[in-house]
Amino acid sequence: MTGLPNRGLAFDRLQDAMARAKRQETRIALMMLDLDHFKTVNDNLGHNAGDLLLKEVSRRLTGCIRKGILLHVWAAMSLR
C-alpha cells in the first residue's frame, strides 16, 4: 500500500548491513519512528483515513532521505 518494503525485507536488509559493517569494521545507524495514536485514527476516522496517513508519511519520509538510505514499513500489524 505504501510502496515501501515490508518488515521481512527490512529485517533481511538490516542483517546484511550489520554483516557488511562487521566485515568492513564500520558502523551503521538505525532509526525507528512510531506513529502515535495511529489506532485511534483507524478507529475514529476509518481505515481509509489510516491508509491515507500511512501513504502520506511514506511520501514525506521518502522525500527527505538521500539515495541509498533504506526506508521500510516495520510494524506490518498497523497495515490491513
Biopython code that builds the backbone (N, CA, C, O; Angstrom):
import numpy as np
from Bio.PDB.StructureBuilder import StructureBuilder

atoms = [
    (1, "MET", "N", (0.811, -1.194, 0.000)),
    (1, "MET", "CA", (0.000, 0.000, 0.000)),
    (1, "MET", "C", (0.858, 1.264, 0.000)),
    (1, "MET", "O", (0.561, 2.208, -0.731)),
    (2, "THR", "N", (1.918, 1.294, 0.808)),
    (2, "THR", "CA", (2.756, 2.489, 0.886)),
    (2, "THR", "C", (3.819, 2.521, -0.200)),
    (2, "THR", "O", (4.421, 3.562, -0.465)),
    (3, "GLY", "N", (4.044, 1.375, -0.825)),
    (3, "GLY", "CA", (5.120, 1.283, -1.811)),
    (3, "GLY", "C", (6.470, 1.013, -1.170)),
    (3, "GLY", "O", (7.480, 0.936, -1.869)),
    (4, "LEU", "N", (6.503, 0.868, 0.166)),
    (4, "LEU", "CA", (7.750, 0.583, 0.876)),
    (4, "LEU", "C", (7.860, -0.911, 1.143)),
    (4, "LEU", "O", (6.847, -1.599, 1.274)),
    (5, "PRO", "N", (9.082, -1.410, 1.225)),
    (5, "PRO", "CA", (9.262, -2.821, 1.581)),
    (5, "PRO", "C", (8.706, -3.109, 2.982)),
    (5, "PRO", "O", (8.612, -2.214, 3.823)),
    (6, "ASN", "N", (8.340, -4.371, 3.213)),
    (6, "ASN", "CA", (7.748, -4.762, 4.484)),
    (6, "ASN", "C", (8.783, -5.165, 5.524)),
    (6, "ASN", "O", (9.987, -5.076, 5.285)),
    (7, "ARG", "N", (8.307, -5.606, 6.671)),
    (7, "ARG", "CA", (9.162, -5.962, 7.798)),
    (7, "ARG", "C", (10.139, -7.082, 7.467)),
    (7, "ARG", "O", (11.296, -7.029, 7.885)),
    (8, "GLY", "N", (9.698, -8.094, 6.726)),
    (8, "GLY", "CA", (10.584, -9.203, 6.372)),
    (8, "GLY", "C", (11.792, -8.739, 5.575)),
    (8, "GLY", "O", (12.923, -9.116, 5.879)),
    (9, "LEU", "N", (11.555, -7.925, 4.563)),
    (9, "LEU", "CA", (12.657, -7.406, 3.750)),
    (9, "LEU", "C", (13.524, -6.445, 4.566)),
    (9, "LEU", "O", (14.744, -6.414, 4.403)),
    (10, "ALA", "N", (12.896, -5.670, 5.434)),
    (10, "ALA", "CA", (13.655, -4.758, 6.287)),
    (10, "ALA", "C", (14.613, -5.538, 7.185)),
    (10, "ALA", "O", (15.771, -5.152, 7.347)),
    (11, "PHE", "N", (14.134, -6.626, 7.763)),
    (11, "PHE", "CA", (14.980, -7.430, 8.637)),
    (11, "PHE", "C", (16.140, -8.036, 7.854)),
    (11, "PHE", "O", (17.273, -8.048, 8.334)),
    (12, "ASP", "N", (15.862, -8.543, 6.643)),
    (12, "ASP", "CA", (16.927, -9.102, 5.798)),
    (12, "ASP", "C", (17.982, -8.048, 5.473)),
    (12, "ASP", "O", (19.180, -8.319, 5.556)),
    (13, "ARG", "N", (17.541, -6.858, 5.107)),
    (13, "ARG", "CA", (18.484, -5.790, 4.751)),
    (13, "ARG", "C", (19.273, -5.305, 5.966)),
    (13, "ARG", "O", (20.444, -4.946, 5.847)),
    (14, "LEU", "N", (18.635, -5.295, 7.122)),
    (14, "LEU", "CA", (19.328, -4.911, 8.345)),
    (14, "LEU", "C", (20.419, -5.928, 8.675)),
    (14, "LEU", "O", (21.535, -5.549, 9.029)),
    (15, "GLN", "N", (20.102, -7.202, 8.561)),
    (15, "GLN", "CA", (21.109, -8.237, 8.808)),
    (15, "GLN", "C", (22.273, -8.110, 7.830)),
    (15, "GLN", "O", (23.432, -8.235, 8.223)),
    (16, "ASP", "N", (21.968, -7.860, 6.559)),
    (16, "ASP", "CA", (23.023, -7.671, 5.548)),
    (16, "ASP", "C", (23.901, -6.474, 5.906)),
    (16, "ASP", "O", (25.127, -6.554, 5.825)),
    (17, "ALA", "N", (23.280, -5.373, 6.298)),
    (17, "ALA", "CA", (24.037, -4.162, 6.642)),
    (17, "ALA", "C", (24.920, -4.399, 7.865)),
    (17, "ALA", "O", (26.053, -3.920, 7.920)),
    (18, "MET", "N", (24.404, -5.133, 8.838)),
    (18, "MET", "CA", (25.188, -5.430, 10.035)),
    (18, "MET", "C", (26.387, -6.316, 9.691)),
    (18, "MET", "O", (27.488, -6.093, 10.194)),
    (19, "ALA", "N", (26.177, -7.307, 8.845)),
    (19, "ALA", "CA", (27.278, -8.190, 8.447)),
    (19, "ALA", "C", (28.328, -7.420, 7.653)),
    (19, "ALA", "O", (29.527, -7.615, 7.856)),
    (20, "ARG", "N", (27.881, -6.543, 6.747)),
    (20, "ARG", "CA", (28.802, -5.737, 5.940)),
    (20, "ARG", "C", (29.608, -4.789, 6.835)),
    (20, "ARG", "O", (30.812, -4.620, 6.640)),
    (21, "ALA", "N", (28.945, -4.182, 7.804)),
    (21, "ALA", "CA", (29.635, -3.275, 8.727)),
    (21, "ALA", "C", (30.680, -4.034, 9.550)),
    (21, "ALA", "O", (31.767, -3.518, 9.814)),
    (22, "LYS", "N", (30.349, -5.229, 9.940)),
    (22, "LYS", "CA", (31.310, -6.026, 10.703)),
    (22, "LYS", "C", (32.532, -6.367, 9.858)),
    (22, "LYS", "O", (33.668, -6.253, 10.318)),
    (23, "ARG", "N", (32.287, -6.791, 8.604)),
    (23, "ARG", "CA", (33.399, -7.130, 7.700)),
    (23, "ARG", "C", (34.275, -5.919, 7.416)),
    (23, "ARG", "O", (35.500, -6.026, 7.375)),
    (24, "GLN", "N", (33.642, -4.769, 7.222)),
    (24, "GLN", "CA", (34.376, -3.553, 6.852)),
    (24, "GLN", "C", (34.815, -2.740, 8.073)),
    (24, "GLN", "O", (35.419, -1.675, 7.943)),
    (25, "GLU", "N", (34.501, -3.259, 9.251)),
    (25, "GLU", "CA", (34.826, -2.572, 10.501)),
    (25, "GLU", "C", (34.305, -1.132, 10.505)),
    (25, "GLU", "O", (35.022, -0.191, 10.846)),
    (26, "THR", "N", (33.063, -0.994, 10.124)),
    (26, "THR", "CA", (32.381, 0.297, 10.136)),
    (26, "THR", "C", (31.136, 0.184, 11.009)),
    (26, "THR", "O", (30.900, -0.847, 11.639)),
    (27, "ARG", "N", (30.372, 1.217, 11.039)),
    (27, "ARG", "CA", (29.150, 1.249, 11.834)),
    (27, "ARG", "C", (27.945, 1.510, 10.952)),
    (27, "ARG", "O", (28.061, 1.992, 9.825)),
    (28, "ILE", "N", (26.800, 1.182, 11.490)),
    (28, "ILE", "CA", (25.540, 1.525, 10.829)),
    (28, "ILE", "C", (24.682, 2.274, 11.838)),
    (28, "ILE", "O", (24.949, 2.257, 13.039)),
    (29, "ALA", "N", (23.667, 2.918, 11.339)),
    (29, "ALA", "CA", (22.704, 3.600, 12.207)),
    (29, "ALA", "C", (21.309, 3.078, 11.875)),
    (29, "ALA", "O", (20.997, 2.775, 10.724)),
    (30, "LEU", "N", (20.500, 2.984, 12.891)),
    (30, "LEU", "CA", (19.122, 2.529, 12.722)),
    (30, "LEU", "C", (18.225, 3.526, 13.446)),
    (30, "LEU", "O", (18.443, 3.835, 14.617)),
    (31, "MET", "N", (17.230, 4.018, 12.749)),
    (31, "MET", "CA", (16.269, 4.931, 13.353)),
    (31, "MET", "C", (14.876, 4.367, 13.123)),
    (31, "MET", "O", (14.506, 4.034, 11.998)),
    (32, "MET", "N", (14.120, 4.265, 14.189)),
    (32, "MET", "CA", (12.750, 3.760, 14.084)),
    (32, "MET", "C", (11.791, 4.872, 14.492)),
    (32, "MET", "O", (12.016, 5.573, 15.479)),
    (33, "LEU", "N", (10.734, 5.018, 13.730)),
    (33, "LEU", "CA", (9.701, 6.016, 14.025)),
    (33, "LEU", "C", (8.395, 5.297, 14.313)),
    (33, "LEU", "O", (8.097, 4.259, 13.723)),
    (34, "ASP", "N", (7.629, 5.860, 15.219)),
    (34, "ASP", "CA", (6.330, 5.307, 15.567)),
    (34, "ASP", "C", (5.284, 6.392, 15.370)),
    (34, "ASP", "O", (5.500, 7.547, 15.737)),
    (35, "LEU", "N", (4.165, 6.023, 14.795)),
    (35, "LEU", "CA", (3.066, 6.979, 14.644)),
    (35, "LEU", "C", (2.167, 6.855, 15.868)),
    (35, "LEU", "O", (1.373, 5.921, 15.979)),
    (36, "ASP", "N", (2.303, 7.806, 16.780)),
    (36, "ASP", "CA", (1.467, 7.787, 17.983)),
    (36, "ASP", "C", (-0.004, 7.898, 17.606)),
    (36, "ASP", "O", (-0.386, 8.669, 16.726)),
    (37, "HIS", "N", (-0.792, 7.126, 18.277)),
    (37, "HIS", "CA", (-2.254, 7.176, 18.145)),
    (37, "HIS", "C", (-2.749, 6.757, 16.759)),
    (37, "HIS", "O", (-3.832, 7.166, 16.342)),
    (38, "PHE", "N", (-1.966, 5.946, 16.041)),
    (38, "PHE", "CA", (-2.409, 5.503, 14.720)),
    (38, "PHE", "C", (-3.694, 4.690, 14.821)),
    (38, "PHE", "O", (-4.585, 4.833, 13.983)),
    (39, "LYS", "N", (-3.798, 3.842, 15.832)),
    (39, "LYS", "CA", (-5.001, 3.035, 16.020)),
    (39, "LYS", "C", (-6.223, 3.930, 16.213)),
    (39, "LYS", "O", (-7.318, 3.610, 15.751)),
    (40, "THR", "N", (-6.025, 5.052, 16.898)),
    (40, "THR", "CA", (-7.125, 6.000, 17.114)),
    (40, "THR", "C", (-7.611, 6.565, 15.785)),
    (40, "THR", "O", (-8.813, 6.731, 15.576)),
    (41, "VAL", "N", (-6.672, 6.861, 14.886)),
    (41, "VAL", "CA", (-7.048, 7.354, 13.546)),
    (41, "VAL", "C", (-7.894, 6.299, 12.841)),
    (41, "VAL", "O", (-8.963, 6.605, 12.313)),
    (42, "ASN", "N", (-7.414, 5.058, 12.834)),
    (42, "ASN", "CA", (-8.170, 3.978, 12.182)),
    (42, "ASN", "C", (-9.541, 3.792, 12.816)),
    (42, "ASN", "O", (-10.544, 3.665, 12.114)),
    (43, "ASP", "N", (-9.583, 3.776, 14.147)),
    (43, "ASP", "CA", (-10.844, 3.512, 14.845)),
    (43, "ASP", "C", (-11.847, 4.644, 14.688)),
    (43, "ASP", "O", (-13.039, 4.393, 14.512)),
    (44, "ASN", "N", (-11.382, 5.886, 14.749)),
    (44, "ASN", "CA", (-12.305, 7.024, 14.718)),
    (44, "ASN", "C", (-12.590, 7.558, 13.326)),
    (44, "ASN", "O", (-13.691, 8.038, 13.058)),
    (45, "LEU", "N", (-11.608, 7.478, 12.439)),
    (45, "LEU", "CA", (-11.783, 8.052, 11.101)),
    (45, "LEU", "C", (-11.900, 6.992, 10.015)),
    (45, "LEU", "O", (-12.237, 7.309, 8.874)),
    (46, "GLY", "N", (-11.627, 5.747, 10.356)),
    (46, "GLY", "CA", (-11.762, 4.644, 9.402)),
    (46, "GLY", "C", (-10.435, 4.259, 8.779)),
    (46, "GLY", "O", (-9.464, 5.016, 8.784)),
    (47, "HIS", "N", (-10.436, 3.037, 8.237)),
    (47, "HIS", "CA", (-9.211, 2.500, 7.637)),
    (47, "HIS", "C", (-8.750, 3.291, 6.415)),
    (47, "HIS", "O", (-7.553, 3.356, 6.136)),
    (48, "ASN", "N", (-9.676, 3.884, 5.695)),
    (48, "ASN", "CA", (-9.259, 4.704, 4.543)),
    (48, "ASN", "C", (-8.427, 5.896, 4.999)),
    (48, "ASN", "O", (-7.443, 6.255, 4.352)),
    (49, "ALA", "N", (-8.820, 6.506, 6.110)),
    (49, "ALA", "CA", (-8.040, 7.624, 6.654)),
    (49, "ALA", "C", (-6.680, 7.136, 7.133)),
    (49, "ALA", "O", (-5.669, 7.808, 6.926)),
    (50, "GLY", "N", (-6.650, 5.970, 7.771)),
    (50, "GLY", "CA", (-5.382, 5.397, 8.207)),
    (50, "GLY", "C", (-4.468, 5.092, 7.039)),
    (50, "GLY", "O", (-3.263, 5.335, 7.099)),
    (51, "ASP", "N", (-5.050, 4.556, 5.973)),
    (51, "ASP", "CA", (-4.268, 4.266, 4.762)),
    (51, "ASP", "C", (-3.682, 5.547, 4.175)),
    (51, "ASP", "O", (-2.514, 5.587, 3.789)),
    (52, "LEU", "N", (-4.505, 6.592, 4.112)),
    (52, "LEU", "CA", (-4.029, 7.874, 3.581)),
    (52, "LEU", "C", (-2.902, 8.437, 4.438)),
    (52, "LEU", "O", (-1.931, 8.982, 3.913)),
    (53, "LEU", "N", (-3.033, 8.306, 5.756)),
    (53, "LEU", "CA", (-1.990, 8.791, 6.653)),
    (53, "LEU", "C", (-0.677, 8.044, 6.406)),
    (53, "LEU", "O", (0.376, 8.671, 6.293)),
    (54, "LEU", "N", (-0.730, 6.722, 6.323)),
    (54, "LEU", "CA", (0.480, 5.936, 6.075)),
    (54, "LEU", "C", (1.118, 6.290, 4.736)),
    (54, "LEU", "O", (2.340, 6.407, 4.638)),
    (55, "LYS", "N", (0.297, 6.459, 3.716)),
    (55, "LYS", "CA", (0.827, 6.828, 2.395)),
    (55, "LYS", "C", (1.501, 8.196, 2.427)),
    (55, "LYS", "O", (2.556, 8.383, 1.822)),
    (56, "GLU", "N", (0.899, 9.148, 3.128)),
    (56, "GLU", "CA", (1.466, 10.499, 3.197)),
    (56, "GLU", "C", (2.766, 10.506, 4.002)),
    (56, "GLU", "O", (3.732, 11.165, 3.615)),
    (57, "VAL", "N", (2.794, 9.785, 5.105)),
    (57, "VAL", "CA", (4.036, 9.692, 5.883)),
    (57, "VAL", "C", (5.128, 9.057, 5.029)),
    (57, "VAL", "O", (6.266, 9.526, 5.025)),
    (58, "SER", "N", (4.788, 8.005, 4.314)),
    (58, "SER", "CA", (5.741, 7.337, 3.429)),
    (58, "SER", "C", (6.273, 8.299, 2.368)),
    (58, "SER", "O", (7.475, 8.348, 2.108)),
    (59, "ARG", "N", (5.366, 9.062, 1.760)),
    (59, "ARG", "CA", (5.759, 10.018, 0.713)),
    (59, "ARG", "C", (6.706, 11.077, 1.279)),
    (59, "ARG", "O", (7.721, 11.401, 0.664)),
    (60, "ARG", "N", (6.372, 11.604, 2.436)),
    (60, "ARG", "CA", (7.195, 12.663, 3.034)),
    (60, "ARG", "C", (8.565, 12.146, 3.458)),
    (60, "ARG", "O", (9.577, 12.805, 3.216)),
    (61, "LEU", "N", (8.608, 10.974, 4.089)),
    (61, "LEU", "CA", (9.897, 10.427, 4.510)),
    (61, "LEU", "C", (10.770, 10.088, 3.312)),
    (61, "LEU", "O", (11.975, 10.341, 3.326)),
    (62, "THR", "N", (10.173, 9.524, 2.286)),
    (62, "THR", "CA", (10.916, 9.185, 1.071)),
    (62, "THR", "C", (11.532, 10.440, 0.457)),
    (62, "THR", "O", (12.637, 10.390, -0.083)),
    (63, "GLY", "N", (10.831, 11.547, 0.536)),
    (63, "GLY", "CA", (11.337, 12.807, 0.001)),
    (63, "GLY", "C", (12.447, 13.435, 0.826)),
    (63, "GLY", "O", (13.118, 14.358, 0.363)),
    (64, "CYS", "N", (12.646, 12.946, 2.037)),
    (64, "CYS", "CA", (13.635, 13.546, 2.943)),
    (64, "CYS", "C", (14.952, 12.781, 3.005)),
    (64, "CYS", "O", (15.920, 13.270, 3.587)),
    (65, "ILE", "N", (15.002, 11.611, 2.426)),
    (65, "ILE", "CA", (16.211, 10.793, 2.581)),
    (65, "ILE", "C", (16.998, 10.760, 1.285)),
    (65, "ILE", "O", (16.445, 10.902, 0.194)),
    (66, "ARG", "N", (18.299, 10.570, 1.431)),
    (66, "ARG", "CA", (19.147, 10.523, 0.236)),
    (66, "ARG", "C", (19.119, 9.124, -0.368)),
    (66, "ARG", "O", (18.735, 8.158, 0.291)),
    (67, "LYS", "N", (19.521, 9.031, -1.601)),
    (67, "LYS", "CA", (19.568, 7.755, -2.299)),
    (67, "LYS", "C", (20.498, 6.799, -1.550)),
    (67, "LYS", "O", (21.564, 7.192, -1.076)),
    (68, "GLY", "N", (20.082, 5.562, -1.454)),
    (68, "GLY", "CA", (20.883, 4.556, -0.767)),
    (68, "GLY", "C", (20.464, 4.325, 0.672)),
    (68, "GLY", "O", (20.878, 3.341, 1.286)),
    (69, "ILE", "N", (19.645, 5.221, 1.222)),
    (69, "ILE", "CA", (19.123, 5.030, 2.573)),
    (69, "ILE", "C", (17.911, 4.117, 2.470)),
    (69, "ILE", "O", (17.068, 4.288, 1.589)),
    (70, "LEU", "N", (17.829, 3.154, 3.365)),
    (70, "LEU", "CA", (16.731, 2.202, 3.334)),
    (70, "LEU", "C", (15.577, 2.703, 4.189)),
    (70, "LEU", "O", (15.775, 3.096, 5.338)),
    (71, "LEU", "N", (14.389, 2.689, 3.637)),
    (71, "LEU", "CA", (13.183, 3.087, 4.340)),
    (71, "LEU", "C", (12.193, 1.944, 4.213)),
    (71, "LEU", "O", (11.882, 1.517, 3.101)),
    (72, "HIS", "N", (11.695, 1.445, 5.331)),
    (72, "HIS", "CA", (10.810, 0.289, 5.324)),
    (72, "HIS", "C", (9.636, 0.494, 6.262)),
    (72, "HIS", "O", (9.690, 1.293, 7.197)),
    (73, "VAL", "N", (8.578, -0.249, 5.989)),
    (73, "VAL", "CA", (7.475, -0.371, 6.928)),
    (73, "VAL", "C", (7.828, -1.521, 7.852)),
    (73, "VAL", "O", (8.016, -2.649, 7.395)),
    (74, "TRP", "N", (7.920, -1.250, 9.138)),
    (74, "TRP", "CA", (8.294, -2.298, 10.088)),
    (74, "TRP", "C", (7.069, -2.870, 10.781)),
    (74, "TRP", "O", (6.943, -4.089, 10.898)),
    (75, "ALA", "N", (6.178, -2.029, 11.237)),
    (75, "ALA", "CA", (5.027, -2.502, 12.021)),
    (75, "ALA", "C", (3.896, -2.903, 11.098)),
    (75, "ALA", "O", (2.888, -2.206, 10.985)),
    (76, "ALA", "N", (4.075, -4.028, 10.444)),
    (76, "ALA", "CA", (3.066, -4.501, 9.492)),
    (76, "ALA", "C", (1.719, -4.719, 10.138)),
    (76, "ALA", "O", (0.699, -4.706, 9.449)),
    (77, "MET", "N", (1.687, -4.919, 11.442)),
    (77, "MET", "CA", (0.398, -5.121, 12.107)),
    (77, "MET", "C", (-0.480, -3.891, 12.015)),
    (77, "MET", "O", (-1.694, -3.997, 12.189)),
    (78, "SER", "N", (0.102, -2.710, 11.743)),
    (78, "SER", "CA", (-0.691, -1.495, 11.593)),
    (78, "SER", "C", (-1.368, -1.431, 10.235)),
    (78, "SER", "O", (-2.319, -0.675, 10.035)),
    (79, "LEU", "N", (-0.870, -2.227, 9.312)),
    (79, "LEU", "CA", (-1.429, -2.213, 7.966)),
    (79, "LEU", "C", (-2.469, -3.311, 7.854)),
    (79, "LEU", "O", (-2.305, -4.391, 8.422)),
    (80, "ARG", "N", (-3.516, -3.042, 7.137)),
    (80, "ARG", "CA", (-4.531, -4.102, 6.986)),
    (80, "ARG", "C", (-4.406, -4.762, 5.649)),
    (80, "ARG", "O", (-5.170, -5.675, 5.337)),
]
sb = StructureBuilder()
sb.init_structure("model")
sb.init_model(0)
sb.init_chain("A")
sb.init_seg("    ")
for serial, (resi, resn, name, xyz) in enumerate(atoms, 1):
    if name == "N":
        sb.init_residue(resn, " ", resi, " ")
    sb.init_atom(name, np.array(xyz, "f"), 0.0, 1.0, " ", f" {name:<3s}", serial, name[0])
structure = sb.get_structure()
